[in-house]
Amino acid sequence: MEKNPLNIGIVGLGTVGIGVVDFLTTNKDLITLRAGREIRISGICAKRKNKKRELNLSRFRWISDPLTLSNEQGIDVVVELIGGQNDPAKSIIEKSLLNKKHVVTANKALIAHHGHYLAILAEEQKVSLNFEAAVAGGIPIVKILKESLSGNDISRVYGVINGTCNYILTQMENHEQDYSKIFRDAQNLGFVEKDPSLDVGGIDSAHKISIIAALAFGSRINFDNVKIKGIESISLIDITSASAMGYRIKLLGLANKSTAGISQVVEPCLVPKESLFGKLDGGTNMVMVEGNFVEKTHYIGLGAGAGPTASSIVSDLIDIARGNISSSFGQRASELEISQHVSEDLSSSFYLRFLLTDKPGTLAKLAGILGKYGISINHMRQLRHQGENAPVLIVTHPTAKISLTSAIKEISKIEICKSDPVYIRIEDL
Ligand SMILES: NC(=O)c1ccc[n+]([C@@H]2O[C@H](COP(=O)([O-])OP(=O)(O)OC[C@H]3O[C@@H](n4cnc5c(N)ncnc54)[C@H](OP(=O)(O)O)[C@@H]3O)[C@@H](O)[C@H]2O)c1
């Protein structure tokens, strides 16, 4: 057993920070045995010293300025748990790495935007920058991609990686209530980020899929190329109609690699109810990784919360305590290249919903425009009238997304169309 402890400083004592202190305290002996040395909290820091917290922290040394931790000689690892893609989190990490301190973070926004630059910095300084907790909470997907599946040529990864959206969609279906009501309830329960667009707008999922794609495909992280669509336009009609057809709606993050390049998408999709993803309820996350030799593999677990997230942070700390200094993205950061990014054009079926004027010839006009773009209808249903108008649901045969979006654009401009059309891809996972 190594006599010297690994001295860590924790910056940020919110949900995750307190979870980490609790985890390291509760499982102290087990962690010491497995890490081969003690992992000792040598300093803690948050914004407000006098804030009432769930744990008594008086036995730990309080440091008021987070940058002090980054400079302090006795600290081996800085654990950044403040959040946010820019300062202070960014300068704390930057400074820590420049001072040859390892860094562990759960900050997906920061990794998605600055991960490449920070990984290079870590590599130059010969220290670790670990971020297992940044993707899918307690699911060890970073390690799976960096280690367990590292010899596979990975062609596809997708997942439900935002628990809040999955919770909202599941609650809408279970309670037959509209998006706005369930969204408000989720906000009141504290499930939604302060900036809701991060969750329901799909940005959080986009941060995560960009990190997963970089790890899976060995490419340089490229958040700006993720095509993002959130769940705000999903209404109860879509959920119940999908259900009647044997589907559920899930917000998926999808990344594909082909000879043309890499595509990264976040969008709501219809998935078969009986598929693994269709059965995923509440805040649970699931990720599928497909490699050329291993084929499809699935990973499921809690995607957020103090315990699962702390579990990933502590595993990153144990790695450092053991002396495993690995590249942040599974291969030398300085050798990671920007891949050609392409828009996904895999052909698939789509669910469409229109609100149309209820006049003779309306449906023929709609079918005419779809036909003009080579889109054929698998089945069509008209729902009960809403005043002068009637919702019309269509499921198409497989079609290219580019044709579909062009047709939708044209349909949305004609006078028979009374609200923005809704289109949702059907993924037969
Ligand atoms: N919550 C989850 O389930 C979860 C899951 C996966 C990843 N993450 C990621 O983990 C990170 C932390 O999330 P969280 O939910 O724990 O956030 P949180 O509850 O909002 O806590 C943030 C902490 O940062 C501290 N802080 C804010 N500004 C600071 C400053 N200038 N200097 C020092 N400390 C400062 C706050 O201090 P005060 O307490 O004094 O206000 C608070 O303790 C984020 O990157 C998040 O995306 C969270």
The ligand as an SDF file (V2000), in Angstrom:
LIG
                    3D

 48 52  0  0  0  0  0  0  0  0999 V2000
  -26.6880   17.2700  -10.7990 N   0  0  0  0  0  0  0  0  0  0  0  0
  -26.4600   16.1790  -11.5150 C   0  0  0  0  0  0  0  0  0  0  0  0
  -27.1750   15.1800  -11.3760 O   0  0  0  0  0  0  0  0  0  0  0  0
  -25.3230   16.1330  -12.5020 C   0  0  0  0  0  0  0  0  0  0  0  0
  -25.1170   14.9640  -13.2460 C   0  0  0  0  0  0  0  0  0  0  0  0
  -24.0240   14.8950  -14.1260 C   0  0  0  0  0  0  0  0  0  0  0  0
  -23.1990   15.9970  -14.2710 C   0  0  0  0  0  0  0  0  0  0  0  0
  -23.4530   17.1360  -13.5470 N   0  0  0  0  0  0  0  0  0  0  0  0
  -22.5270   18.2510  -13.7090 C   0  0  0  0  0  0  0  0  0  0  0  0
  -21.8530   18.4560  -12.4560 O   0  0  0  0  0  0  0  0  0  0  0  0
  -21.5310   19.8230  -12.2780 C   0  0  0  0  0  0  0  0  0  0  0  0
  -22.1150   20.3010  -10.9500 C   0  0  0  0  0  0  0  0  0  0  0  0
  -23.5160   20.1370  -10.9800 O   0  0  0  0  0  0  0  0  0  0  0  0
  -24.4160   20.2970   -9.6640 P   0  0  0  0  0  0  0  0  0  0  0  0
  -25.7600   19.7770  -10.0290 O   0  0  0  0  0  0  0  0  0  0  0  0
  -23.7320   19.7530   -8.4730 O   0  0  0  0  0  0  0  0  0  0  0  0
  -24.4930   21.8970   -9.5660 O   0  0  0  0  0  0  0  0  0  0  0  0
  -25.0170   22.7720   -8.3420 P   0  0  0  0  0  0  0  0  0  0  0  0
  -25.8290   21.9580   -7.4130 O   0  0  0  0  0  0  0  0  0  0  0  0
  -25.6250   23.9990   -8.9420 O   0  0  0  0  0  0  0  0  0  0  0  0
  -23.6790   23.1940   -7.5790 O   0  0  0  0  0  0  0  0  0  0  0  0
  -22.7610   24.1030   -8.0980 C   0  0  0  0  0  0  0  0  0  0  0  0
  -21.7380   24.4310   -7.0340 C   0  0  0  0  0  0  0  0  0  0  0  0
  -20.7920   25.3310   -7.5630 O   0  0  0  0  0  0  0  0  0  0  0  0
  -20.5340   26.3410   -6.6040 C   0  0  0  0  0  0  0  0  0  0  0  0
  -20.0890   27.5550   -7.2700 N   0  0  0  0  0  0  0  0  0  0  0  0
  -20.7690   28.3280   -8.1480 C   0  0  0  0  0  0  0  0  0  0  0  0
  -20.0000   29.3730   -8.5320 N   0  0  0  0  0  0  0  0  0  0  0  0
  -18.8330   29.2500   -7.8790 C   0  0  0  0  0  0  0  0  0  0  0  0
  -17.6500   30.0230   -7.8310 C   0  0  0  0  0  0  0  0  0  0  0  0
  -17.5130   31.1270   -8.5550 N   0  0  0  0  0  0  0  0  0  0  0  0
  -16.6540   29.5870   -7.0350 N   0  0  0  0  0  0  0  0  0  0  0  0
  -16.7590   28.4760   -6.2930 C   0  0  0  0  0  0  0  0  0  0  0  0
  -17.8680   27.6980   -6.3030 N   0  0  0  0  0  0  0  0  0  0  0  0
  -18.8840   28.0910   -7.0840 C   0  0  0  0  0  0  0  0  0  0  0  0
  -21.8310   26.5320   -5.8850 C   0  0  0  0  0  0  0  0  0  0  0  0
  -21.5770   27.1420   -4.6160 O   0  0  0  0  0  0  0  0  0  0  0  0
  -22.7390   27.3820   -3.5250 P   0  0  0  0  0  0  0  0  0  0  0  0
  -23.2000   26.0070   -3.1160 O   0  0  0  0  0  0  0  0  0  0  0  0
  -22.0670   28.0910   -2.4330 O   0  0  0  0  0  0  0  0  0  0  0  0
  -23.8020   28.1540   -4.2240 O   0  0  0  0  0  0  0  0  0  0  0  0
  -22.3190   25.0760   -5.7800 C   0  0  0  0  0  0  0  0  0  0  0  0
  -21.7960   24.4670   -4.6420 O   0  0  0  0  0  0  0  0  0  0  0  0
  -22.0820   20.5330  -13.5190 C   0  0  0  0  0  0  0  0  0  0  0  0
  -21.0810   20.6390  -14.4940 O   0  0  0  0  0  0  0  0  0  0  0  0
  -23.1750   19.5970  -14.0200 C   0  0  0  0  0  0  0  0  0  0  0  0
  -23.4440   19.7150  -15.3920 O   0  0  0  0  0  0  0  0  0  0  0  0
  -24.4870   17.2280  -12.6800 C   0  0  0  0  0  0  0  0  0  0  0  0
  1  2  1  0
  2  3  2  0
  2  4  1  0
  4  5  1  0
  4 48  2  0
  5  6  2  0
  6  7  1  0
  7  8  2  0
  8  9  1  0
  8 48  1  0
  9 10  1  0
  9 46  1  0
 10 11  1  0
 11 12  1  0
 11 44  1  0
 12 13  1  0
 13 14  1  0
 14 15  2  0
 14 16  1  0
 14 17  1  0
 17 18  1  0
 18 19  2  0
 18 20  1  0
 18 21  1  0
 21 22  1  0
 22 23  1  0
 23 24  1  0
 23 42  1  0
 24 25  1  0
 25 26  1  0
 25 36  1  0
 26 27  1  0
 26 35  1  0
 27 28  2  0
 28 29  1  0
 29 30  1  0
 29 35  2  0
 30 31  1  0
 30 32  2  0
 32 33  1  0
 33 34  2  0
 34 35  1  0
 36 37  1  0
 36 42  1  0
 37 38  1  0
 38 39  2  0
 38 40  1  0
 38 41  1  0
 42 43  1  0
 44 45  1  0
 44 46  1  0
 46 47  1  0
M  CHG  2   8   1  16  -1
M  END
$$$$
